[in-house]
Amino acid sequence: MSKLWNAVDDYFNSELNADDEVITGILETKEDREAAVAGQGKFMQLLAKIKDAKSILEIGTLGGYSTLWLGKALPEDGRMATLESNSEHAEIAEDHIAAAGLEDKVEIITEPAEESLPKLLERGYPRFDFIYIDANQKLFPDYLEEAIDMAKCGSVIITERKIVEKFDENSVDPEMQRCMEILKNSERVDATAVQTVGSKGHDGFILAVLD
């Protein structure tokens, strides 16, 4: 089945989601290439464009692949903060951001997200139009709560959330349970979760809009 998923992804990517030359050029390592799915990057870029996002927050930069897709969705006066606790990853991402000509719009903040998130308003950032979470999954619930606090009415939050391959509704992992409780119990949030299959296997994401 995975062979079929890969073939379908390859077809759509070749027809609709071809990488920008700069974005393709940053895929320097095997890990970069395995983590990158052009269709997913383009999907997030289109969501940010649909939202007409002028302020974007990314929690988890890694090498900057998704950062570039989102950064290219920003208008001329747009601004993006991306949070990365690993200084080596942040250094690589900074080079990629400069190569893409986005250094005036995108700032990498190199410290743990749990420390930097509460300080973003003090640093002069507005409440964000669009927030993407792709970081330590054990801390997903904490990041989700912080993201809701950093959002405003109409903001979009999207999370990369690995779906448990052998799902058992009687033993859902505690982080997933907490995320569901946060989404269900917040009066400000309207959300859904979607399963996906493709070259990354059995995957999925959560999409939320703030009231």
C-alpha positions in Angstrom: 0.0 0.0 0.0 2.8 2.4 0.8 4.1 2.0 -2.8 0.7 3.3 -4.0 0.7 6.2 -1.5 4.2 7.2 -2.7 3.2 7.0 -6.4 0.1 9.2 -5.8 2.1 11.8 -3.9 4.8 11.8 -6.7 2.1 12.3 -9.3 0.4 15.2 -7.5 3.7 16.8 -6.6 4.9 16.6 -10.2 1.7 18.2 -11.5 0.8 20.8 -8.9 3.3 21.1 -6.0 6.7 21.4 -7.7 9.2 22.9 -5.3 10.5 26.4 -5.6 14.1 26.2 -6.8 15.4 27.8 -3.6 13.3 25.4 -1.4 14.5 22.4 -3.4 18.1 23.6 -3.0 18.0 23.6 0.8 17.4 19.9 1.0 21.0 19.2 1.8 20.8 16.0 3.9 19.0 12.7 3.7 17.0 13.8 6.8 15.9 17.0 5.1 14.7 15.1 2.1 12.8 12.5 4.1 11.1 15.2 6.2 10.1 17.2 3.2 6.8 16.7 1.3 6.1 19.4 -1.2 2.4 18.9 -1.2 2.2 19.5 2.6 4.4 22.6 2.3 2.2 23.9 -0.5 -1.0 23.0 1.5 0.2 25.2 4.5 1.2 28.0 2.2 -2.2 28.0 0.5 -3.9 28.0 4.0 -1.8 31.0 5.0 -2.7 32.8 1.8 -6.4 32.0 2.1 -6.2 33.5 5.6 -4.4 36.5 4.2 -2.0 36.1 7.1 0.3 39.0 7.9 1.7 37.5 11.0 2.8 33.9 11.2 4.2 31.8 14.1 6.0 28.5 13.6 6.8 26.3 16.6 9.6 24.0 15.5 11.9 25.2 12.7 14.3 22.3 12.1 16.0 23.0 8.8 13.5 25.6 7.7 11.6 23.7 5.0 8.1 24.6 6.2 9.4 28.0 7.3 10.2 28.9 3.6 6.8 27.7 2.4 5.0 29.8 5.0 7.4 32.8 4.7 6.7 33.0 1.0 3.0 33.3 1.8 3.6 36.6 3.6 2.8 40.0 2.0 5.5 42.6 1.7 4.7 44.0 5.2 4.3 40.5 6.7 6.3 39.2 9.7 7.0 35.6 10.9 8.6 34.2 14.1 9.9 30.7 14.1 11.1 29.0 17.3 13.9 26.4 17.4 15.7 25.3 20.6 18.5 23.5 18.7 21.1 26.0 17.8 22.6 23.8 15.0 19.2 23.5 13.3 18.6 27.2 13.8 21.9 28.0 12.1 21.1 25.9 9.1 17.6 27.4 8.9 19.0 30.9 9.1 21.2 30.2 6.0 18.2 28.8 4.1 16.0 31.8 5.0 18.7 34.2 3.8 19.1 32.2 0.5 15.4 32.5 0.0 15.5 36.3 0.5 13.2 36.1 3.6 15.6 37.4 6.2 13.7 40.7 6.5 10.4 39.0 7.2 11.4 35.9 9.2 13.1 35.8 12.6 14.5 32.6 14.2 14.3 32.7 18.0 16.7 30.2 19.4 15.5 29.0 22.7 13.0 26.5 24.0 9.4 27.4 22.9 8.1 27.1 26.4 10.5 30.0 27.3 10.1 32.1 24.2 6.3 31.9 23.6 5.3 33.9 26.7 7.8 36.7 25.6 6.7 37.2 22.0 4.2 40.0 22.7 7.0 41.8 24.7 9.3 41.4 21.7 6.7 43.5 19.7 4.9 40.7 17.8 1.2 41.0 17.4 -1.3 38.2 18.1 -0.7 35.9 15.2 -3.0 35.3 12.2 -1.6 31.8 11.5 0.2 29.4 13.8 1.9 26.1 12.8 3.0 23.6 15.4 5.5 21.0 14.5 7.8 20.4 17.5 8.3 18.0 20.5 5.1 16.0 20.5 5.3 15.4 24.2 4.9 19.1 24.6 2.1 19.5 22.0 -0.6 20.2 24.5 1.5 23.0 26.2 2.3 24.5 22.8 -1.4 24.3 21.8 -2.5 26.2 24.9 0.1 28.8 24.3 -0.9 29.1 20.6 -4.5 29.7 21.6 -3.3 32.5 24.0 -1.2 34.0 21.2 -4.1 34.0 18.6 -6.9 36.4 18.0 -10.4 36.1 16.6 -10.2 34.4 13.2 -6.7 33.0 13.7 -5.8 29.6 12.2 -3.8 27.0 14.1 -2.6 23.9 12.3 -0.5 21.1 13.9 1.4 18.3 12.5 0.3 15.4 14.6 1.5 11.9 14.1 -1.5 9.5 14.2 -0.9 6.3 16.3 -0.5 3.5 13.7 -2.2 0.8 15.8 -5.0 2.9 17.2 -6.9 1.7 20.3 -9.6 4.1 21.5 -9.1 2.6 25.0 -5.5 3.6 25.2 -5.0 6.9 23.4 -1.7 8.5 24.3 -2.0 11.1 27.1 -0.7 13.9 24.9 -3.4 13.3 22.3 -6.0 13.1 25.0 -4.9 16.5 26.5 -5.0 18.1 23.0 -8.5 16.8 22.5 -9.6 18.1 25.9 -8.1 21.6 25.2 -9.8 21.8 21.8 -13.2 20.6 23.1 -13.2 22.7 26.2 -12.0 26.0 24.8 -14.9 28.3 24.0 -12.7 30.1 21.5 -11.8 27.1 19.4 -13.6 25.4 16.5 -11.4 22.4 15.4 -11.2 19.1 13.5 -8.6 16.4 13.0 -7.9 14.8 9.6 -6.0 11.6 8.9 -3.8 11.4 5.8 -1.8 8.8 4.0 1.1 9.4 1.7 4.9 9.2 1.4 5.2 9.9 5.1 2.9 6.9 5.9 -0.1 7.2 8.2 -0.1 10.8 9.4 -2.5 13.6 10.1 -3.1 17.1 11.3 -5.4 19.2 13.5 -6.9 22.4 12.1 -8.5 25.0 14.4 -10.0 28.4 13.9 -10.3 30.9 16.8 -13.6 32.6 17.5 
